[in-house]
Amino acid sequence: MTYYAKSADESGYQPTNQEHLQAVAKLAEQFGGEVGMPASGRAAGLLHDFGKYSGSFQDVLQGTASGVDHAICAAAFLYATKAQKSIPYRRVAAVTAAHHGVLRSYSTLEPELYDLCLGQGSGVCQSGKKAALFGPEAYLAAQQAFLQDFPDFRFHKLESFPGEAQTEAMLRMRMLFSCLVDADYTASAGRNAAESAPLPAQQLLKVLDRHMTALRAGSRADQGVNRLRDEVFRLCGEAGAQPPGLFTLTAPTGVGKTLSLLHFALRHCAAHGQRRIILVLPFLTLTEQSQREYEKLIPDILADHSQSRLSQEVRELAARWDAPFIITTSVRFFEGLFSCYPKDCRKLHSIAQSVILFDEAQSLPADLATATMRTAAALCRDYGCTMVFSTATQPDFAALPGVPDWTPQEILPDGERYYAALRRTRVDWRLDCPTPLADIAGEMARQTSVCAIVNLRRHAAQLFSLLKAVCPPAEQEGLFFLTTDLCPAHRSDVINAIKARLRAHRPCRVVATQCIEAGVDLDFETMYRALAPLEAIIQAAGRCNRNGMAPGGGKVTVFIPEDDRNIYPGDSYRKGAEIVKLLYAEGGLDIHDPASIRAYYRRLFQNAKDKIELSKAIDSEAYEAAEQAYKLIQNQGVQVIVPYPYQEDGDTEPLFERICRQARRDGVTPALIRQAAPITLSCYREDLVRQHCEQIPLRKRHGDERAESDLYLLATGHEGCYQPDTGLRLAAPSPADEIFLF
């Protein structure tokens, strides 16, 4: 009997299981070599579809049967032959069982594998399907068929990693899982594993050098500031020659860390042959801005985030991360490292042998930091990665309980002098009593280059309304509102308008939330900042007198908004703000002093622990529970497509009109999500969304039956809910709307 792997394609070709297993084994061995497990990768690839050597699965291909689980059978075969005595083969068994489902530990699989091998019970797997092979006779027959296709098969010795701690061992399992599922998907699509063009590091260094020359020639910053920026850029390039490993880049805002990081990464790739550069940013707004900046220098950038607008061909690269330069978010990067699903884990082996740049590293939540740092250290130690944690407020992760041997190399060992040299602002601490927002609005109206950053969108809306009321009509044009209530295209237009007014020295008054704090190159003479964690205050100060041109320095006022309700978006945010207030009361707070920053993080990390749910999941090797517990953003909200007047190049029809037509005709599709990204935003009041918006149905895979989705259109007749100045306004803000998404 000939056993087939798949149904016949359009040309009539039907691959045999032997052909498919050979192709997957070859690719999985290649991918396994990238993560130090070539033999394990080959074994997983060769055995993963062992269950297709069954009449029941062949009936599925003929269309006479359904509900058959073939993936579990390779694990059962290994349980009966090798895995009980070999930890490496247990790893192979677990990943083969999960290649169409959810990754589980071998220990949780064992009872199910035992019953399948002996033919006990119903034969229904945890997947809800019947196992393709059930009982000793079925497994013996499948083994004979497999050996007819592979007569030279032997259980070879696999890679062993004794003594690995649980966090690192689970990462090891996910890496092997990545190798298998990527090999399986790639071979099933009829593709080779040929990588994209290698990173042309030397060529890009020349492009970067020309770009820096042009920036210096056109800079309007203070010459002393420019000299420090040039020095940081040079030192980062020199550090690129250092051996691969773990690095920090600690320097004040406005010193040019973004391009200096790129200089380090390109020099490092040129010196050590790393395959790709991965830039990890904390907020979606930063990826949008950084992509535009880097595209001036680098031609082939893969931006992989929740609103990526990718073609079909690039979507394949995004799934595999097979590109020389990748920009992604912390959510996409770190949550993938703790995932248990094939589509999320597929790219993990591509992270190996990369230079990974974490810009604004201070944004990692303290209650996930221990597991995160252990994983980061393992990527450097075991998978050939180089990592750089770059920020003006470098967290002291060594102070976290459970983080062993956290000893990164600082790229700027004499960095403290940069803080002293770039003391461009003075801080007015108004922490003795709350300040009414009306007072802040009145002060802003008397200034011409000013920004106020608050913690809640409720406060932003209130302050902007007050500011409009006190500014004369002739000055309304210079008022701006910047929060995630604005869709990405709207935010970009507002930022460009702000930059233009600041360059022209025209009156410019901005009310914003945290989305403006990091990575947005704006330069105000005066900044107001609602009390927040220290890193947020320092980031806000980095938008004040950024270029050092304000006479006497810029002024940053830190205040407590007067409000009877909650003034913070979450408990961890409140904790950081309270530590700032405590340090100020003790007389030991200076945002320009690295010693103050270290004292802040010592307090913040004191007795810090990972989430109980995450720790329990890791201790019990529960992959799905770990995936559910490791969330950088707890509330994702629902997505609303808004009628912002945005037109793509060469298109005369507004994008919103085209999206409405497609959505009502086709429902939610990947193409619709990609195309609508510039005019899509998140909203956390689903009750109000349902009142004012039209839900786009999700077309099910079979037939025309439709299901609910979390994607909405602002409904006809409700277009006024999206304002040209303040974005989405469905109703007066309520306490439930105090959550924000950066």
C-alpha positions as CSV (number, residue, x, y, z in Angstrom):
1,M,0.0,0.0,0.0
2,T,1.2,3.5,-0.8
3,Y,0.6,6.0,2.1
4,Y,0.0,9.6,1.1
5,A,0.7,12.7,3.1
6,K,-1.8,15.0,1.5
7,S,-4.6,15.2,-1.1
8,A,-3.7,15.7,-4.7
9,D,-3.0,19.2,-5.8
10,E,-4.5,21.1,-8.8
11,S,-2.1,19.4,-11.1
12,G,-3.0,15.9,-9.8
13,Y,0.3,15.4,-7.9
14,Q,-0.1,13.7,-4.5
15,P,3.0,13.5,-2.3
16,T,3.6,10.3,-0.5
17,N,4.2,10.3,3.2
18,Q,7.8,9.1,2.5
19,E,8.5,12.2,0.3
20,H,6.9,14.5,2.9
21,L,8.8,13.0,5.8
22,Q,12.1,13.2,3.9
23,A,11.5,16.9,3.1
24,V,10.5,17.9,6.6
25,A,13.4,15.9,8.2
26,K,15.9,17.7,6.0
27,L,14.5,21.1,6.8
28,A,14.1,20.4,10.5
29,E,17.7,19.2,10.7
30,Q,18.8,22.4,9.1
31,F,16.7,24.6,11.4
32,G,17.7,22.5,14.3
33,G,21.4,23.2,13.5
34,E,20.6,26.9,14.1
35,V,19.6,26.2,17.7
36,G,22.1,23.4,18.5
37,M,19.7,20.5,17.9
38,P,20.2,19.1,14.4
39,A,19.7,15.5,15.3
40,S,16.6,16.2,17.4
41,G,15.2,18.3,14.5
42,R,15.8,15.5,12.0
43,A,14.2,12.9,14.3
44,A,11.1,15.1,14.9
45,G,10.8,15.8,11.1
46,L,11.2,12.1,10.2
47,L,8.6,10.9,12.7
48,H,6.1,13.7,13.0
49,D,3.5,12.2,10.6
50,F,4.0,8.6,11.7
51,G,0.2,8.5,12.2
52,K,-0.4,8.9,8.4
53,Y,0.7,5.3,8.1
54,S,-2.9,4.3,8.9
55,G,-6.0,3.4,6.9
56,S,-8.1,6.0,8.9
57,F,-5.9,8.9,7.8
58,Q,-5.8,7.7,4.2
59,D,-9.6,7.6,4.4
60,V,-9.5,11.3,5.4
61,L,-7.6,12.1,2.3
62,Q,-10.2,10.2,0.2
63,G,-13.0,12.2,1.9
64,T,-14.6,9.2,3.5
65,A,-13.6,10.0,7.1
66,S,-13.0,13.0,9.3
67,G,-12.1,13.8,12.9
68,V,-8.8,11.9,12.9
69,D,-5.8,12.9,14.9
70,H,-2.6,11.7,13.3
71,A,-0.2,14.0,15.2
72,I,-0.5,12.2,18.5
73,C,0.6,8.9,17.0
74,A,4.3,9.7,16.6
75,A,4.4,10.5,20.3
76,A,2.7,7.2,21.1
77,F,5.2,5.3,19.0
78,L,8.1,7.0,20.7
79,Y,6.5,6.3,24.1
80,A,6.5,2.6,23.2
81,T,10.0,2.4,21.8
82,K,12.4,5.1,23.2
83,A,11.0,8.0,25.1
84,Q,10.5,6.3,28.5
85,K,14.3,6.0,28.8
86,S,15.5,9.0,26.9
87,I,14.8,12.6,27.9
88,P,15.8,14.0,24.4
89,Y,13.3,11.6,22.8
90,R,10.6,12.8,25.2
91,R,11.2,16.3,23.8
92,V,10.8,15.0,20.3
93,A,7.6,13.1,21.3
94,A,6.1,16.3,22.8
95,V,6.7,18.5,19.8
96,T,5.4,15.9,17.3
97,A,2.2,15.5,19.3
98,A,1.7,19.3,19.2
99,H,2.6,20.2,15.6
100,H,-1.1,20.8,14.7
101,G,-2.3,21.7,18.2
102,V,-1.0,23.0,21.5
103,L,2.4,22.2,23.1
104,R,2.2,20.1,26.2
105,S,4.7,18.5,28.5
106,Y,5.6,14.9,27.9
107,S,4.5,14.0,31.5
108,T,1.0,15.2,30.7
109,L,1.0,13.2,27.5
110,E,2.1,9.9,29.1
111,P,-1.3,8.6,30.3
112,E,-2.9,9.3,26.9
113,L,0.1,7.7,25.1
114,Y,-0.2,4.6,27.3
115,D,-3.8,4.1,26.5
116,L,-3.3,4.6,22.8
117,C,-0.4,2.0,22.6
118,L,-2.4,-0.6,24.5
119,G,-5.7,0.2,22.9
120,Q,-7.4,1.1,26.1
121,G,-10.3,3.5,26.4
122,S,-12.2,5.2,23.6
123,G,-9.3,6.2,21.5
124,V,-10.5,9.8,21.5
125,C,-7.6,12.2,22.1
126,Q,-7.5,15.4,24.1
127,S,-8.0,17.2,20.7
128,G,-11.5,15.7,20.5
129,K,-10.5,13.6,17.5
130,K,-10.0,9.8,17.3
131,A,-6.4,8.7,17.1
132,A,-5.3,7.5,13.7
133,L,-3.6,4.5,15.3
134,F,-5.1,2.7,18.3
135,G,-3.8,-0.5,19.9
136,P,-0.6,-2.6,19.5
137,E,-1.6,-4.2,16.1
138,A,-2.1,-0.8,14.5
139,Y,1.2,0.6,15.8
140,L,3.1,-2.5,14.7
141,A,1.6,-2.3,11.2
142,A,2.5,1.4,11.0
143,Q,6.0,0.7,12.1
144,Q,6.4,-1.9,9.4
145,A,5.1,0.5,6.8
146,F,7.4,3.2,8.1
147,L,10.4,0.9,7.9
148,Q,9.6,-0.1,4.4
149,D,9.9,3.6,3.5
150,F,12.9,4.1,5.7
151,P,14.8,0.7,6.0
152,D,17.9,2.4,7.4
153,F,16.1,4.2,10.3
154,R,17.8,4.0,13.6
155,F,17.2,5.7,17.0
156,H,20.3,7.8,16.9
157,K,21.7,9.6,19.9
158,L,20.2,13.1,20.3
159,E,21.5,16.3,21.9
160,S,21.3,16.3,25.7
161,F,21.2,19.4,28.0
162,P,21.5,18.1,31.5
163,G,21.0,20.6,34.4
164,E,18.9,23.1,32.6
165,A,16.5,25.1,34.8
166,Q,12.8,24.9,34.0
167,T,12.5,28.2,32.2
168,E,15.4,27.4,30.0
169,A,14.2,23.8,29.4
170,M,10.8,25.1,28.3
171,L,12.5,27.5,25.9
172,R,14.5,24.6,24.5
173,M,11.3,22.7,23.9
174,R,9.7,25.7,22.1
175,M,12.9,26.0,19.9
176,L,12.6,22.4,18.7
177,F,8.9,22.9,18.2
178,S,9.7,25.9,16.1
179,C,12.1,23.9,13.9
180,L,9.5,21.2,13.3
181,V,6.5,23.4,12.6
182,D,8.5,25.7,10.3
183,A,9.9,22.7,8.4
184,D,6.4,21.1,8.1
185,Y,4.7,24.3,6.9
186,T,7.5,25.2,4.5
187,A,7.7,21.7,3.0
188,S,3.9,21.5,2.8
189,A,3.8,24.7,0.8
190,G,6.3,23.3,-1.6
191,R,9.0,25.8,-0.7
192,N,12.7,25.4,0.1
193,A,14.3,26.8,3.2
194,A,16.4,29.2,1.2
195,E,16.8,32.3,3.3
196,S,16.3,35.9,2.1
197,A,19.3,37.9,1.0
198,P,21.9,38.2,3.8
199,L,22.2,41.4,5.7
200,P,24.6,43.6,3.7
201,A,26.3,45.0,6.8
202,Q,29.3,46.7,5.2
203,Q,27.2,48.3,2.5
204,L,24.6,49.6,5.1
205,L,27.5,51.0,7.2
206,K,28.4,53.2,4.3
207,V,24.8,54.3,3.9
208,L,24.6,55.1,7.6
209,D,27.8,57.1,7.5
210,R,26.4,59.3,4.6
211,H,23.2,59.7,6.5
212,M,25.0,60.9,9.6
213,T,27.0,63.4,7.6
214,A,23.8,64.9,6.3
215,L,22.3,65.0,9.7
216,R,25.3,66.8,11.1
217,A,25.2,69.3,8.3
218,G,21.5,70.1,8.9
219,S,21.4,70.0,12.7
220,R,20.1,73.0,14.5
221,A,21.0,71.5,17.9
222,D,23.6,73.1,20.3
223,Q,27.1,72.2,19.1
224,G,28.0,70.7,22.5
225,V,25.0,68.4,22.2
226,N,26.1,67.4,18.7
227,R,29.6,66.6,19.9
228,L,28.2,64.2,22.5
229,R,25.9,62.6,20.0
230,D,28.9,62.0,17.6
231,E,30.9,60.5,20.5
232,V,28.1,58.1,21.5
233,F,27.7,57.1,17.9
234,R,31.4,56.4,17.5
235,L,31.6,54.4,20.8
236,C,28.7,52.3,19.9
237,G,30.3,51.4,16.6
238,E,33.6,50.5,18.3
239,A,31.7,48.3,20.8
240,G,30.3,46.4,17.9
241,A,33.7,44.6,17.6
242,Q,33.2,43.0,21.1
243,P,32.3,39.3,21.3
244,P,28.6,38.4,21.1
245,G,26.7,38.5,24.4
246,L,24.6,40.7,26.6
247,F,25.0,44.5,26.5
248,T,23.4,47.6,27.9
249,L,23.4,51.1,26.4
250,T,22.6,53.6,29.1
251,A,22.5,57.3,28.1
252,P,20.1,60.2,28.6
253,T,17.4,61.0,26.1
254,G,18.3,63.1,23.1
255,V,21.8,61.7,22.8
256,G,21.0,59.8,19.5
257,K,20.7,56.3,20.8
258,T,18.5,55.1,18.0
259,L,21.1,55.5,15.2
260,S,23.9,54.6,17.6
261,L,22.2,51.3,18.3
262,L,22.1,50.6,14.5
263,H,25.8,51.5,14.3
264,F,26.6,48.9,17.0
265,A,24.4,46.3,15.3
266,L,25.8,46.7,11.8
267,R,29.4,46.6,13.1
268,H,28.6,43.6,15.2
269,C,27.1,41.7,12.2
270,A,30.0,42.6,10.1
271,A,32.5,41.4,12.7
272,H,30.7,38.2,13.8
273,G,28.4,37.2,11.0
274,Q,25.0,37.4,12.7
275,R,22.2,36.6,10.4
276,R,19.8,39.5,11.1
277,I,19.0,42.5,13.3
278,I,15.7,42.5,15.3
279,L,14.6,45.9,16.7
280,V,12.1,45.4,19.6
281,L,10.1,48.4,20.6
282,P,7.6,48.7,23.5
283,F,4.8,50.5,21.7
284,L,3.0,50.3,18.4
285,T,3.4,54.0,17.8
286,L,7.2,53.6,18.0
287,T,7.3,50.8,15.4
288,E,5.4,53.1,13.0
289,Q,7.9,56.0,13.5
290,S,11.0,53.8,13.6
291,Q,10.0,52.0,10.4
292,R,9.8,55.3,8.5
293,E,13.2,56.4,9.8
294,Y,15.0,53.1,9.1
295,E,13.5,52.8,5.7
296,K,15.6,55.8,4.7
297,L,18.6,53.6,5.3
298,I,17.6,50.0,4.9
299,P,15.7,48.7,1.9
300,D,14.4,45.4,3.1
301,I,12.6,45.9,6.4
302,L,10.0,43.5,7.8
303,A,7.7,45.2,10.2
304,D,5.8,42.6,12.2
305,H,3.2,43.9,14.6
306,S,-0.5,43.9,15.1
307,Q,-1.2,46.4,12.4
308,S,1.4,45.2,9.9
309,R,0.2,45.8,6.3
310,L,1.9,42.9,4.6
311,S,1.5,41.3,1.1
312,Q,0.9,37.6,0.8
313,E,4.6,37.0,0.1
314,V,5.8,39.1,3.0
315,R,3.3,37.4,5.4
316,E,5.2,34.2,4.9
317,L,8.4,36.0,5.9
318,A,6.6,37.5,8.9
319,A,5.5,34.0,10.0
320,R,9.1,32.8,9.7
321,W,11.0,36.0,10.4
322,D,13.3,35.1,7.5
323,A,14.4,38.7,6.8
324,P,17.6,40.5,7.4
325,F,16.1,43.4,9.4
326,I,12.9,43.1,11.5
327,I,11.0,45.7,13.5
328,T,8.6,44.3,16.0
329,T,6.9,45.1,19.4
330,S,7.7,43.7,22.8
331,V,4.3,42.0,22.8
332,R,5.1,40.1,19.5
333,F,8.7,39.3,20.6
334,F,8.4,38.2,24.2
335,E,4.9,36.7,24.1
336,G,6.1,34.5,21.2
337,L,8.9,33.2,23.4
338,F,6.3,32.0,25.9
339,S,3.7,30.7,23.4
340,C,2.5,27.2,22.9
341,Y,0.9,27.4,19.5
342,P,2.6,26.5,16.1
343,K,1.8,29.8,14.3
344,D,3.4,31.8,17.1
345,C,6.4,29.5,17.7
346,R,7.2,29.0,14.1
347,K,9.6,32.0,14.0
348,L,11.6,31.2,17.2
349,H,14.5,29.4,15.6
350,S,15.1,32.4,13.4
351,I,15.9,34.5,16.5
352,A,19.1,32.4,17.0
353,Q,22.3,34.1,15.9
354,S,20.7,37.5,15.7
355,V,21.5,41.0,17.1
356,I,18.4,42.0,19.1
357,L,18.0,45.6,20.1
358,F,15.6,46.4,22.9
359,D,14.9,50.2,22.6
360,E,13.2,51.6,25.7
361,A,13.9,48.5,27.8
362,Q,12.5,50.0,30.9
363,S,9.0,49.2,29.8
364,L,9.1,45.5,30.8
365,P,6.6,44.8,33.6
366,A,8.2,44.0,36.9
367,D,5.9,41.0,37.5
368,L,7.2,39.3,34.3
369,A,10.8,40.5,34.5
370,T,12.4,37.4,36.2
371,A,11.2,34.9,33.5
372,T,11.9,37.5,30.8
373,M,15.5,38.1,31.9
374,R,16.2,34.4,32.3
375,T,14.9,33.8,28.8
376,A,17.0,36.7,27.4
377,A,20.1,35.4,29.1
378,A,19.4,31.9,27.6
379,L,19.1,33.4,24.1
380,C,22.6,34.9,24.4
381,R,24.2,31.9,26.2
382,D,22.6,29.0,24.3
383,Y,21.5,30.4,20.9
384,G,24.2,32.7,19.7
385,C,22.3,36.0,20.1
386,T,23.6,39.4,21.0
387,M,21.2,41.6,22.9
388,V,21.4,45.3,23.8
389,F,19.0,46.8,26.3
390,S,19.0,50.5,25.5
391,T,17.3,53.2,27.7
392,A,17.9,56.4,29.6
393,T,16.6,54.7,32.7
394,Q,18.4,51.3,32.8
395,P,16.6,48.9,35.2
396,D,18.9,47.0,37.5
397,F,17.6,43.5,36.6
398,A,20.3,42.0,38.8
399,A,18.2,43.2,41.8
400,L,15.4,40.9,40.8
401,P,15.1,37.7,42.8
402,G,15.7,34.6,40.6
403,V,17.8,36.3,37.9
404,P,21.2,34.5,38.0
405,D,24.4,36.0,36.6
406,W,22.9,39.2,35.1
407,T,26.2,40.9,34.2
408,P,25.7,42.7,30.9
409,Q,28.5,44.8,29.4
410,E,27.8,48.5,29.3
411,I,28.6,50.1,26.0
412,L,29.2,53.5,27.6
413,P,31.0,52.7,30.8
414,D,31.6,56.4,31.5
415,G,28.0,57.2,30.8
416,E,27.3,59.2,33.9
417,R,29.1,62.2,32.5
418,Y,26.6,62.3,29.6
419,Y,23.8,62.9,32.1
420,A,25.7,65.8,33.7
421,A,26.6,67.3,30.3
422,L,23.1,67.0,28.9
423,R,21.3,68.5,31.9
424,R,19.0,70.5,29.6
425,T,16.0,70.8,31.9
426,R,15.1,71.9,35.5
427,V,12.3,70.2,37.3
428,D,9.5,71.9,39.3
429,W,8.1,69.2,41.6
430,R,4.5,70.1,42.6
431,L,3.8,67.1,44.8
432,D,2.7,68.7,48.0
433,C,-0.9,68.9,46.9
434,P,-3.0,68.2,43.8
435,T,-3.2,70.7,41.0
436,P,-6.5,71.4,39.1
437,L,-6.3,70.7,35.4
438,A,-7.8,74.2,34.8
439,D,-4.6,75.7,36.4
440,I,-2.4,73.7,34.0
441,A,-4.5,74.8,31.0
442,G,-4.2,78.5,32.1
443,E,-0.4,78.2,32.4
444,M,-0.1,76.5,29.0
445,A,-2.1,79.2,27.4
446,R,0.5,81.7,28.4
447,Q,3.3,79.8,26.7
448,T,4.0,79.2,23.0
449,S,6.0,75.9,23.0
450,V,4.5,73.6,25.6
451,C,3.3,70.0,26.0
452,A,1.4,68.3,28.8
453,I,1.5,64.5,29.2
454,V,-1.1,62.9,31.5
455,N,-1.7,59.3,32.5
456,L,-5.4,58.9,31.5
457,R,-7.3,59.6,28.3
458,R,-10.0,61.0,30.5
459,H,-7.6,63.6,31.8
460,A,-6.3,64.3,28.3
461,A,-9.8,65.1,27.1
462,Q,-10.5,67.3,30.0
463,L,-7.3,69.2,29.8
464,F,-7.6,69.7,26.0
465,S,-11.2,71.0,26.4
466,L,-10.0,73.5,29.1
467,L,-7.1,74.6,27.0
468,K,-9.4,75.3,24.0
469,A,-11.6,77.3,26.2
470,V,-8.8,79.7,27.4
471,C,-7.0,80.1,24.1
472,P,-8.3,82.8,21.8
473,P,-9.7,81.8,18.4
474,A,-6.7,83.0,16.5
475,E,-4.5,80.5,18.4
476,Q,-6.8,77.4,18.1
477,E,-4.8,76.2,15.0
478,G,-1.8,75.6,17.2
479,L,-3.6,73.3,19.7
480,F,-3.0,69.5,19.3
481,F,-4.3,66.4,21.0
482,L,-2.3,63.2,20.8
483,T,-3.6,59.9,22.3
484,T,-4.4,56.4,21.0
485,D,-8.0,57.7,20.4
486,L,-6.4,58.8,17.1
487,C,-5.9,56.1,14.5
488,P,-2.3,55.6,13.3
489,A,-2.7,57.7,10.1
490,H,-4.2,60.5,12.2
491,R,-1.4,60.4,14.8
492,S,1.2,60.6,12.1
493,D,-0.4,63.6,10.6
494,V,-0.6,65.3,14.0
495,I,3.0,64.6,14.8
496,N,4.1,66.0,11.4
497,A,2.0,69.1,12.0
498,I,3.5,69.6,15.5
499,K,7.1,69.2,14.1
500,A,6.4,71.8,11.4
501,R,5.1,74.4,13.9
502,L,8.0,73.8,16.3
503,R,10.5,74.1,13.4
504,A,8.9,77.4,12.3
505,H,8.8,78.7,15.9
506,R,5.0,79.1,15.7
507,P,2.8,78.7,18.8
508,C,2.3,75.0,19.6
509,R,0.4,73.6,22.6
510,V,0.0,69.8,22.9
511,V,-2.0,67.6,25.2
512,A,-1.0,64.0,25.1
513,T,-0.9,60.6,26.9
514,Q,2.1,58.3,27.1
515,C,2.1,57.6,23.4
516,I,4.3,60.7,22.9
517,E,6.9,59.9,25.4
518,A,9.3,57.5,23.7
519,G,10.8,57.7,20.2
520,V,9.0,60.8,19.1
521,D,11.6,63.5,18.2
522,L,9.8,66.6,19.5
523,D,11.4,69.6,21.3
524,F,9.3,71.8,23.5
525,E,10.5,74.6,25.7
526,T,8.2,73.6,28.6
527,M,6.8,70.3,29.6
528,Y,4.1,69.4,32.2
529,R,4.0,65.8,33.4
530,A,1.4,64.2,35.6
531,L,3.0,62.2,38.4
532,A,4.1,58.8,37.0
533,P,6.9,56.2,37.3
534,L,10.3,57.7,37.1
535,E,11.1,56.3,33.6
536,A,8.0,58.0,32.3
537,I,8.9,61.4,33.8
538,I,12.5,61.1,32.3
539,Q,11.1,60.2,28.9
540,A,8.7,63.2,29.0
541,A,11.7,65.4,30.0
542,G,13.5,64.1,26.9
543,R,10.9,66.0,24.8
544,C,11.8,69.3,26.5
545,N,14.8,71.4,25.3
546,R,15.9,68.3,23.4
547,N,18.4,70.1,21.3
548,G,19.7,72.3,24.2
549,M,18.7,75.6,22.6
550,A,16.3,77.0,25.2
551,P,17.9,79.9,27.1
552,G,18.4,78.9,30.7
553,G,17.2,75.3,29.9
554,G,13.8,73.8,29.6
555,K,11.3,73.6,32.4
556,V,9.6,70.3,33.4
557,T,6.7,70.6,35.9
558,V,5.6,67.3,37.6
559,F,2.2,67.6,39.2
560,I,-0.6,65.5,40.7
561,P,-3.9,66.0,38.9
562,E,-6.8,67.0,41.1
563,D,-9.4,64.3,40.8
564,D,-11.5,62.4,43.3
565,R,-11.2,59.3,41.2
566,N,-8.3,57.0,40.3
567,I,-5.5,58.9,38.6
568,Y,-3.4,55.9,37.5
569,P,-4.0,53.3,34.7
570,G,-2.9,50.3,36.8
571,D,-1.4,49.1,40.1
572,S,2.1,48.7,38.8
573,Y,2.0,52.3,37.4
574,R,0.7,53.5,40.7
575,K,3.5,51.7,42.5
576,G,6.2,53.4,40.4
577,A,4.6,56.9,40.9
578,E,4.4,56.4,44.6
579,I,8.1,55.5,44.8
580,V,8.9,58.7,42.9
581,K,6.9,60.7,45.5
582,L,8.6,58.9,48.3
583,L,12.1,59.5,46.9
584,Y,11.2,63.2,46.4
585,A,10.0,63.5,50.0
586,E,13.3,62.0,51.2
587,G,15.2,64.6,49.2
588,G,17.0,62.1,47.0
589,L,15.5,62.5,43.5
590,D,17.3,64.0,40.5
591,I,16.1,62.8,37.1
592,H,19.6,63.7,35.7
593,D,21.5,61.5,38.2
594,P,22.0,57.8,37.4
595,A,22.3,57.2,41.2
596,S,18.7,58.4,41.6
597,I,17.6,56.1,38.8
598,R,19.4,53.1,40.4
599,A,17.8,53.9,43.8
600,Y,14.4,54.0,42.1
601,Y,14.8,50.6,40.6
602,R,16.1,49.1,43.8
603,R,12.9,50.2,45.5
604,L,10.7,49.1,42.5
605,F,12.3,45.6,42.4
606,Q,12.4,45.1,46.1
607,N,10.6,41.9,46.8
608,A,9.4,41.8,43.2
609,K,8.2,38.5,42.0
610,D,6.8,37.1,38.8
611,K,3.0,36.6,38.6
612,I,2.0,33.6,40.7
613,E,0.2,32.1,37.7
614,L,3.3,32.3,35.6
615,S,5.6,30.9,38.3
616,K,3.3,28.0,38.9
617,A,3.0,27.3,35.1
618,I,6.8,27.2,34.7
619,D,7.3,25.0,37.8
620,S,4.8,22.5,36.5
621,E,6.0,22.8,32.8
622,A,2.5,23.8,31.8
623,Y,3.0,25.4,28.4
624,E,-0.6,26.6,27.8
625,A,-0.9,28.1,31.3
626,A,2.5,29.9,30.8
627,E,1.3,31.3,27.5
628,Q,-1.9,32.6,29.2
629,A,-0.1,34.1,32.2
630,Y,2.7,35.8,30.2
631,K,0.8,38.9,28.8
632,L,2.5,42.3,28.5
633,I,-0.9,43.9,27.8
634,Q,-3.8,42.4,29.6
635,N,-6.7,44.2,27.9
636,Q,-6.4,44.3,24.1
637,G,-9.8,45.9,23.6
638,V,-11.7,45.7,20.3
639,Q,-10.6,47.1,17.0
640,V,-12.6,50.0,15.4
641,I,-12.1,51.2,11.8
642,V,-12.8,54.9,11.7
643,P,-13.6,57.4,8.9
644,Y,-10.3,59.4,9.0
645,P,-9.8,61.0,5.6
646,Y,-6.8,58.9,4.6
647,Q,-6.0,58.1,1.0
648,E,-3.3,55.8,-0.2
649,D,-0.9,56.9,-2.8
650,G,-2.5,56.8,-6.2
651,D,-6.0,56.1,-4.9
652,T,-8.7,58.7,-5.3
653,E,-11.2,57.0,-3.1
654,P,-11.0,57.5,0.7
655,L,-9.7,54.3,2.4
656,F,-12.7,54.1,4.8
657,E,-15.2,53.9,2.0
658,R,-13.3,51.1,0.3
659,I,-13.0,49.2,3.5
660,C,-16.7,49.5,4.3
661,R,-17.6,48.1,0.9
662,Q,-15.1,45.2,1.3
663,A,-16.2,44.5,4.9
664,R,-19.9,44.2,4.1
665,R,-19.2,42.0,1.1
666,D,-16.5,39.7,2.4
667,G,-16.4,40.0,6.2
668,V,-13.2,39.9,8.1
669,T,-10.2,38.8,5.9
670,P,-6.5,39.1,6.4
671,A,-6.4,41.5,3.4
672,L,-9.0,43.7,5.0
673,I,-7.1,43.8,8.3
674,R,-3.9,44.8,6.6
675,Q,-5.5,47.4,4.4
676,A,-7.4,49.0,7.2
677,A,-4.5,49.3,9.6
678,P,-3.9,53.0,9.1
679,I,-7.4,53.9,10.2
680,T,-7.9,51.2,12.9
681,L,-7.6,51.8,16.6
682,S,-8.3,50.0,19.9
683,C,-11.3,50.8,22.1
684,Y,-11.9,49.3,25.6
685,R,-15.6,50.1,25.9
686,E,-17.2,47.3,23.9
687,D,-20.6,48.3,25.2
688,L,-20.3,51.7,23.6
689,V,-18.7,50.2,20.5
690,R,-21.8,48.0,19.9
691,Q,-24.0,51.1,20.2
692,H,-22.2,53.2,17.7
693,C,-20.4,50.7,15.4
694,E,-21.2,47.9,13.0
695,Q,-19.6,44.6,13.7
696,I,-17.8,43.0,10.8
697,P,-18.7,39.3,10.7
698,L,-16.0,36.6,10.6
699,R,-16.8,34.3,7.7
700,K,-16.3,30.7,8.8
701,R,-14.2,28.3,6.8
702,H,-17.0,26.2,5.5
703,G,-19.9,27.7,3.7
704,D,-21.3,31.2,4.2
705,E,-22.1,30.9,7.9
706,R,-20.7,33.9,9.8
707,A,-19.5,34.4,13.3
708,E,-18.8,37.4,15.5
709,S,-15.4,39.1,15.4
710,D,-13.8,41.9,17.5
711,L,-13.5,44.2,14.4
712,Y,-16.0,47.0,13.9
713,L,-16.8,49.8,11.5
714,L,-18.0,53.2,12.8
715,A,-21.6,52.9,11.7
716,T,-23.4,55.0,9.1
717,G,-24.9,58.1,10.8
718,H,-22.3,57.9,13.6
719,E,-19.4,59.3,11.7
720,G,-19.4,62.3,14.0
721,C,-18.1,60.1,16.8
722,Y,-14.7,60.5,15.2
723,Q,-13.6,64.1,15.7
724,P,-10.9,65.8,13.6
725,D,-9.1,67.0,16.7
726,T,-9.7,64.4,19.4
727,G,-10.4,61.2,17.5
728,L,-12.8,58.6,18.7
729,R,-15.4,59.9,21.1
730,L,-18.2,57.4,21.7
731,A,-19.4,58.9,25.0
732,A,-18.2,60.8,28.0
733,P,-15.2,58.8,29.5
734,S,-16.0,56.5,32.4
735,P,-13.7,54.7,34.9
736,A,-13.7,51.7,32.6
737,D,-12.1,53.8,29.9
738,E,-9.0,54.6,32.0
739,I,-7.0,51.8,30.5
740,F,-4.8,52.9,27.6
741,L,-2.9,51.1,24.9
742,F,0.4,52.7,23.9
